[in-house]
Structure formats: C-alpha cells, structure tokens
C-alpha cells in the first residue's frame, strides 16, 4: 500500500488521468449499453473517452505551474 501511495504522490497527473478515465469509461459503458454499438465502435469510444480524460487532467494541471512559481 505504501508503494502505491508513493507512486501516486510521485505521478499525480498520471494517477488522476487513470482515475478519471476509469470513471468516465464506466459512465460511458453504463449509459450506452443498450445503444447497439459494434465492437469497434466501443473500442474507439473508450479510447477517445480515455484521451479526453487525459486532456482534462492536462488542462487542470496548467494552474499547478503558476502556483509553484508564486510559492517557489
């Protein structure tokens, strides 16, 4: 457990991306389960949703640099 905690502290943006992607993908799968998508459509929707989660974390992290300059 300590190893996982240290990894999350060291790689905060990557950990946030993974957590957000899992949540967004779960919501996507739950909400679109009865739409009748083909397997390739599911794959691409999950890939794009995961990339959107990464973009969200990246945009949110822009403010982190400004905060470090003020405090550092």
RAZIDA-V20997 format. One record per backbone hydrogen bond with DSSP energy under -1.0 kcal/mol. NH is the residue of the N-H (numbers start at 0). CO is the residue of the C=O. E is the energy in kcal/mol with one decimal. If there is no record, write none. Layout:
nh: [NH,NH]
co: [CO,CO]
e: [E,E]
This chain:
nh: [4,5,6,7,8,9,10,14,15,16,17,18,19,20,21,22,23,24,25,26,27,28,29,30,31,34,41,42,43,44,45,46,47,48,49,50,51,52,53,54,55,56,57,58,59,60,61,63,66,67,68,69,70,71]
co: [0,1,2,3,4,5,6,10,11,12,13,14,15,16,17,18,19,20,21,22,23,24,25,26,27,31,37,38,39,40,41,42,43,44,45,46,47,48,49,50,51,52,53,54,55,56,58,60,62,63,64,65,66,67]
e: [-2.3,-2.6,-2.2,-2.5,-2.3,-2.3,-2.8,-2.4,-2.4,-2.3,-2.4,-2.4,-2.8,-2.8,-2.3,-2.0,-2.9,-2.8,-2.2,-2.2,-2.5,-2.7,-2.4,-2.8,-2.2,-1.4,-2.0,-2.3,-2.3,-2.5,-2.5,-2.6,-2.8,-2.4,-2.3,-2.1,-2.4,-2.0,-1.9,-2.3,-2.4,-2.2,-2.4,-2.6,-2.5,-1.9,-1.2,-1.1,-1.7,-1.9,-1.7,-1.8,-2.1,-2.8]
